[in-house]
């Protein structure tokens, strides 16, 4: 008896292309494995035999194969409409079974993976009759009725690990195989396929140019449903930018423009314990914690950056991690109305170096890489030069009317409750937030973002698009960087004052922040928290504070910033190192876990994208993530009839906080986004 095989079922309604998909998938897998293939159409006992055929298949084929035994079964002779010859299907390393009902309820306990093939009804009929028209056409409705009865009592698609939208364009087998490699049950069996996914070669071109980033993003990614622009707009929005050699200059050097197109392009959303990965026409669902999944796809050095390339991003995953992922890091499980994470995998990208006025084009070696590099090169050449006054799209017509989750009175009551929790010894600092929301008939998130970046440029600005969900952020705060060489850095912001048009008033506000004992205390408490977070995976003795409570000034605010550095312990799991610091301590307070529980009670709702993280996870093991603050989230409803806007704001509450001052602080933090939209803070 051979070892039990890995069994993959391909199910779907007639005409969805299951047979072709199974044959071509088996042919690809045979490059590295012994593969057996079984077609259910060989065992159905006639045109009324779907139910009986499934029973025969489970008992005489699937059961013995799952034990590693040969399956002896009786075929059906479709010409004589009687039982045919006995046949044998031998077990193998991988067994693929395909047909209507291949993943029926009775079969599923014996299967390792289920693929559901989808296709439009009209196309299904055309395909099926083109293949078996003479024999099948008189029985199409009869067989379709049995399929409908089966699915009415057994919702097989909902149990699929992978779903394929089979367009019959030849893409389905490769996309299906890529999706299968993400399934934990197949990790061991598909080691050769996983190795080829990690054995990647990076192509690159360096161009001396300083194109307008917005124009270049539109040229490269404007029509992409899923795209990410990590935008160092402090330099690229036409501003003078920070002084050379300053920490702000280091944070503002690179912009990254990417989508999920091309051979390697993928997109990911995670919600409440399920990660959904879309690769071409295939979608895989993987149950389990997000950070555990992230560890399987990131952290190993799969590529090396080009020679003399100064950026640590060498293609990989880009997007956001929402605050509700705290359920995996000691927080409570709160349901959000946006995905808990949204990422794309970029197999190609443009990286703008604002210090050297160069553009790096990066692409993983693939059949379509040369064409993309040529198109990207042309786009860089054709783009207007940065700072040439590129015309902005028309502004959104009507100013959205925002409503607050909290009134001024209720927010101040929550401040008092937070101070009570501090007095009781349950927290030292509570980073209390609230949400402003609006519904409008329409809003162009792209136009809104371009207006935001021009009005409030920031080193970690970003524009993310995931279908009907867009994120427009002008964050100044780094959450966590892990360099490819293992260097770690966190740069929390705690302490804010508004900017003033009058220079003397502005200088007084800056001085007030610099000399505020309360703001320094807030910042130092978070520094201590982050020192502890970094220490979990840092080399002993490597955690240092290189800057403490320094002032950085941006377009609308002065901020108090500190810098904590460390060195990642060699061999440490990088995704777990990120999880150990998540969510950012500057957005929770201290101690983190008990304070998050207090916040859940006080805030009475999810934060969503806000106060999570935005950035990248590179193929060379590097990550650079910003705290998702000063962030507008734009979500279209499924019917496309309205758009929901949300903006999170908050501040740190300590024992000596003055409620009125804290309330004025959230108004100050909201001002940059609200004023750009023509909106005002709700009464």
N, C-alpha and C positions, 0 to 999 in steps of 0.2 A: 504494500500500500504506500502510495506517495504522500508527501505532506499535503495538508489541506490547501487548496489553491485560494488565491484572491479572486472573488467572483464579482464581476461588474455587470449590472443589468442595464440595458438600453430599452426604455419603454416609451410609449407615445401612441397617438392614434394613427390609423392607417394613412400612408402617404406622407408621413413626417420625415421620411428618409432614414429610418432606423437601420435598415439592412445595409445600405451603402455606408452609413456612418460606422456600423460594426465591422464591416469588412476592411475599411480603410484604417480604422483605429487598430484593429488586430494586425494589419500589415506593418504599421509603424511600430507597435510594441514588439513584434517579432525580431526587430533589430537587436534586442537585448534579452528577450524572454521566450520561453515556450508558451504558446497561446492556443487554447481550444475555443471554438466558436460554435454556438448552438442557436438555431433559428426556430422560434416557436411555430412558425407556419408549417413546419414539417410534422407537427404533432397534433394540431387542432383536428378533432374528428368531424370535419365537415363545416358547412357554412352556418350551422346552428351550434357549433361546438366550442365557442370561446370559453365558457365556464368549465366545461369538461376538459378542454385542452389545458387550461391552467392547472387543474387538479392533476392531470397526467404528468405535466411538466414538473411540478413540485415534487411529486412522490417518486417518479421513475428517473428523472434527470437531475434535478437540483439537489435532492437529498443525498444521493450517493456521491456526487461530485464534491459537495461540501465536506464530505468525510475523506476526500482524496481517493475515492474508489471510482472505477469505470462505471458509466451509466449505460445500461441496456434498456432500450425503449422501442416502442412500436410506432413506426411512421404511419402517415396517412397518405393514401393514394388518391389524389384529387381528380384523376381521370375516371377511376372506377367507383369512387366514393365509398371506399372500404379501407379497413386496416391494410397497411402495406407490409413491407419487410421489416424485420427487427434490425435495429442499428445500434452502434456503440459510439459513445462520446467519451474520449479518454480525458482524465484529469490532466492538468498542466499547471505551470506556475501561475498563469492568469487564465481565467475562463470568462469569456464574454457571452452573455445570453441576450438575445434581442427578440422583440415582438410585443404585440399588445398583451398586457398582463404579465410581462416579465418581472415586474416589481410589485405584483399584487400582494395583498396583506399576508397571505400564507407563505409567500416567497421571501418577504423582506427579512425575517430573522436569519436567513441563510445567506444574505448578500452583504458584501463589503461596501459597495457603492452603487448608487442608483442615478442614472442619467435619464432625464425626461426630454424628449425631442418635441419641440413645438414647430408648427408651420400653419399659415393661414388656411382656413377651411377650403377655399377654392383651389389653392395650390395643392393641397393634399389630394383631393380627388383627381386632379389632372395628373399628378405624378403617379398615383397608384394605378390609374387606368392606362397610362402610357406604358407601364411595365407589364401589367397583367390584364389588359383591357378585355380581351375576348372571354376570359373565364370569370373575371371579377365584376364586370359592369352589371350583369343582372342581379348580383347579390350585394351591391354596394350599400344600399339602404338597409338591408337586412343585417349586414355585419356592423354598420355604423350604429344601429339601434342597440346591439349587444355591447358595443364599446360604451355608449352613453349609459346603459344600465350599470355596467361595471363601475364607471367613474362616479355615478350617483351614490353608490354605497361605499366606495373605496377611493378617496381622493389621493390617488397615487402622486400627482404632481407636487402636492404639499410635502411629501416624504422624500423628494428627490434631493440628492446632494449637489447635483449639477443640472442646470437647465440649459438647453441649446435652442436658440432660434435658428433653425436650419433653413438657410436661404438657397440651398443647393448650388452654392457658388464655390465649393471646394474648401471653404474655410473651416467647416465644422470639426473635422477630425483633429487638426492641430490645436484649435481652440479648446476642444474637449479635453485633450491630453494635458494642456497647460493647466486647465481648471482642476483636473484630477490630482495633479501633483500637490495641490494645497490640502487635500483631505488627509487628516491624521491616520486614518485606517490604511492608507496606501503608501505612507511615507517609506516604509521598509521595502515594499515591493518595487517601488518606482525610483530606487536610488540612482540608476543610470540616467533616467530622465531628469531627476533633480540635479545631478552633477552637470549635465549639459546646460541646464538653466543657469547654473552658477559659473560655468566656464565661459565668461563673456569677454569680448575684446572691445576696447573703447577707441573710437575714431574721433579726431579733433581737428579743428582749424582755428587759427588765430587771425583776426582781422583788425587792423588799425582803423578804428572808427568810433564815433560817439553818437550813435543813432538815438533819436527820441524813443525812450522805452515804450511809451504808450502806442506810438505808431508801429513799432516793431512787434509788439504783442498782438495788435490787431492783424497784422500781416501774417504772422505765424500761427496764431491761435484764435483769431476772431470768430471763426465759424465752428470751433470745437465745443461740444456740449460740456466737456469736463476740462478745465484748464486752471493753471495756477501761475500767478505773478507775484513772486517775493520781491518786493519793490523797495530798494533803499532810496525812498523818495526825498530824504533829507538832502541828497546830492542831485537826484535826477529830476526833480520837479522844477528846475530852473532857479533854485536857491543857491546861495554862495556855498552852503555846506559848512560842516564843522572844520575847525582848524586841523591841519595835517599833524598826525601823530597823536591826536587826542583819542580817548576811548570812543567817543561818538563817531570819529572818522573811521575807526576800525570797524564799527558796527554798520557803517553806511557805505562800505566800499562796493559791494556786489549786488546786482539784481539778477534774478533767475526767472526765465520765461519758459513755460513748458505746458504740454497737453498730454493726453493719453493716446495719441495717434501712433500709427506705425506698427511694425511687427510685434514689438514688446509691450505696447501700451496696454494698461489695465487701470481699472478704477475699483475703489473699495469703500464700502460704507459699513459701519458697525453700529448695531443697535441692540441694547439689552442682551448681550451675551451671544450674539450671532454676527459673524463677519461674512459679508457678501462680496465676493470678488468677481468682477466682470472682466473677461478677457475675450475681446472680439464678440462672437455670437454666443459665448458660453458664460454661464454664471454659476459659481460654486458657493454653497453655504457651509460655513464651518462654525460649529458650536464651540463655545468656550471663551475664556477671557481674551480681551483684545491684546493685552501686552504679551500674553503667551503666544498668540498668533504672530505678533510683530517679531518676537524672538526667532521664529522659524524662517522669516524672510529677510531679516536685516541684522546686522551686527558683525557678520563675517566680511572680510575684505575680499570682495568678488572682482574688483577692478583696481587699477592704479591710475591716478591722474596723469595727464600729459606732462612732459618735461617743461619746467618753468611755468607751469600753471599755478597761479597763486591762490585759487579758491579751493575750499575743502569739499565742495559739492561735485561729485563725479557721477551724476545721474542716480536715479533711485525714486523713492517715495516722497511726495510732497502733499501738504494739506493741513488739516487741523485735527486736534484732539479736544473733544468737548469736556466740560467740567464734570459731567456725570460719570466719566470713567473713574472717578474717585471711588466707585463701588469696588474697584479692584485693588485699591490702595489704602483701605481702612475706612472709607466713607460708607454711608448708607446708600441703598439702591433707590434712586429717584428716576422716574420716567421722564424723558425729555421729548418735546415735539419736533426736534431736529435730530439727525443721527448723532450718536455719541462720538463718531469719528468719520472723517471723510478724507480719502487720500487718492491720488493718482500715482501710477508708476510711469515715470517718464523715461523712455528709451532714447529720447533725444531732447535737447534743450539748448537755449542760448543763454550765456552768462555774460553780463555786462560788467566790466571792471571800470568803475567810475574814476579810480585813481590814475590808471594808466591809459584811459580812453581807448580801450580795446574791447573786442567782442570775441568770446570763445564759443564756437559751435561744437557741441558734443553729440555723438550718436553711437549707440551700440551697433556693432557690425551685424548687418542684416541685409537681405536682398534689396530693401527699399532705402537703405541708409544713404547711398550716393545721391539718389534723387532728392532726398530731403536736404542734404547738405548743400546741393546746388540751389534749391529754392530758398533756403535760409540765407545763403550768401547773397543772392539777388535781393532779398528783402532788406538785408542790412545796407546794401549799396543804395537801394531806392528810398530808404527811410530818411526823413528830414533830420537834420542835425539837432541834438538835444539843445534846448534853450532857444530855438528859432521861433518860438511862439506858435506852436502847433494849435490849430483850431480845435476847441473843445466841442463835443456834441451838445445839442440843445439841452438846457437844463430841464428838469422835471417841472411840469406846469404849475401845479398847486402845491403849496407847502403842506406837508402832512401834519395833522393835528395829533400829537402824542398824548397818551394817557399813562399815568404812572400806576404801577402795581401798588404803590403806597402814596398816600397823601403826605403832606408835610407833618401833620399831627401823628399819623401812624408810624412814619419813619422815626420820628423823635421818640415815640413810645418804645420802638424796638431798640433804639440807642440806650434808653434807660434799662431795658431788660438785659441788653448785652453787658452794661455796667454792673447790673446785679449779679450776673454770672461770673464776672471778674471778681467782684467782692466776695462771692462764695468760694473762690479758689478754683473754679472750673475752667478758667482761661486767663491768659495775661493780656491778650489782644484779639479782638473779634473784627474781622474784615467784613462788615455788613454791606450787602449790596441790594439794589432794587432794579426793576426793569421798567423801561419806558417802551410803549408799544403803540403802533398805529396801523390802521388798515386803509389802503388807498386802492382806487380802481386799477392804477398802473404806475409803475416806476421803473426807470431804466437804471439798473444797478451800476452799469458801466459808466454812465454819465455821472452818477452820484459819486462813484469812487474817484474819477478824475477831478471832480470839484473838491473832494476831500483832500486828496494828496496835494493839490495846489494850495489850498488854504491852510493845511496843517501837515506839512511834510514831516516824516519820521523815519528813523533808521530801519524799523521793522514794519513798515507799511506793507500791505498785501491785498491782492484781489484774487478771490477764489470763486470758481464757478463749478457747481455740481448739478447740472440740469437746472431744475427750478429753484435751487438754493444757491444764493450768492453771499459772499462775505467780503465786506469792504472795511479794512482795518488800517488805522494809522498809529500803531502801537510803538511807543518809544522803548519798551522794556524787554530785555532778553530774559527768558526763563532759564534756559540751560543750553550750553554748548558742550559737546564732546567731540574733540578734534580726532582726526584719523589716527594721530599718534597717542591718543589717550588723555590729552589735556582737557580738563573740565573747568567750566566757568559758569557762575550764576551772577546776575546783576540786578538785584531787586530794587524797585523804586518804592519808597514810602516817604510821603511828604510832598505836598503840592501847593503852589500858589499860582494865581492867574497872572498873565502878562498884562501890562498897561501900555497904552499908546504914549503917555508922557514918560520920558526917560527917568525923571526923578522919582515918580511914583513907582515905575517898574523896578528901579534900583532899591527902593525901600521895601518892596514886596520880596525881592530876592534876599535882602538882608534879614528880613523878618523870618524867612524860612531857614536861613543859615544859622540863626541864633535861637530857634525854637527848641526848647528842651523836650517838649512833647513829641515833635516830629522826629528828633534824633532818637528818642526812646523807642518810638514805633519802628524806625529803621533798624536799630541795633537788635531789637527782639527778633525781627525777621532774619537778620544776618545770622544770629545764633541758631535759628531753626534750620536755615539752609546749610550751615556748617555741619549740622547733624545729618541732614538728608544726604549731602555729598559723601560723608564719611562712611556710609554703608558699603560703598564699592570703591573707596579711594585707598591708595597706598597709605599705610599708617604714617602720620606726621606730615602728609603732603597738603593738608587743608590750610589755606592761608587767606587772610583778608588783605588785599592789596590796596583797596580804596574804601574809606568809611565815610559815609554821609557827605559826599561831595555834590555840589550844585551843578545841574545841567539845565540849560534853558532851551525851550522849543518855541514854536510859533505862538502857542496859546497858553503855555504853562511853564513855570519853573519846577524842577523836580529834584528830590534828594535821592542820590544813587550811591550804592555800594557795590563792591566787586569781591566775590569769593572764588578762589581758585583751588584746584586739587588735581591729582593725577590718578586716573583710573587704574585700579589694580589689574595687572595683566591677566588675561583669561576670563575676566568678569563678563557676565552676560549684559550686553549694552542696553537691551530693551528693559531689563530689570533695573538697571541703574537709572534710566529715565523714570520708570514707575516709582522708584524709591523717592523721587523728588516731586512727583505729581500728586495733586495740582500744586501750582506755585504757592509757596508759603506766603508771599505778599498778597495773595488773594484769599487766604484762609484765616491767618492769625496763628497764634501759638498757645498751647501745644496743638498740633495740627488735627489729630483725630478727634479729640474731644470737642475742639472748636468747630469742626465741620458738622458735628451732630447738633451743636447749638445753632449754627447757621441754618441747617435744614428746618429746624422748628421756627426760627424767626422769619426766614425769607418766604416760606409758604409757596414755593414753586421752584422749578428747575432754572439753572442759569444757561444751559445749552452750550453754544459755542463760546459765549462770553466767559472769560477768566480761565479758559482752557489754554491751549497752546497752538501756535501756527508756525510751520517751518518745514524742514526736510529731514529725511533719513537716507543718507547717501550710501552708494554701493561700496565705498571704501571704509565704511564703519563710522563715518562722521555724522553728527546731527547738530543742527542749530535751530532752536525753537524760541519764539517770542511769546510773551504773555498776551492773550487775546483781550486787550483792553482798547478803548477808543474804537470800538468795533460795531459797525452796523450790519445786522443780519437781515437779508431780504429773501423772503420765501413766498413763491407763487403757490396758490392753491391748485389742487388737481384739475379743476375745471378751467383754470386760467381766467377766472372772473375777478379775482382780487389779489392784492399783494399785501403780505403782512411784514411790517418792519419791527425790529426790536433792537434796543440799545441798553446794555447793562452799565450801571454806574455804581460806585460804592466807595467806601473809605474805612480806614482802620479806627476802631473804637477802643479807647483805653480808659483806665479809671478816671483820668482827669479830662476826658473829652468834654467839650462844651457843645450840647446838641445843636445850637444854632450855627456854630462854626462848621460842624460836620455836615449839616444840611447844605450850607453854602458851598462846601467842597464838592458835593456831588453835582451841584448846579454848574460849578466851574468845569468839572470833568466832562459834562455833557455838552458844554457850550460849543466846542469845536465841531462836533457832528451836527448838532441841531441847527446852528446858525448857517452851516453850509447848505442845509436843506431848506432854509428859510423858515424853520420851525422855532418855537420857543419852548422853554421848560414848562411842563403842565402846572397849572395852579394847584 
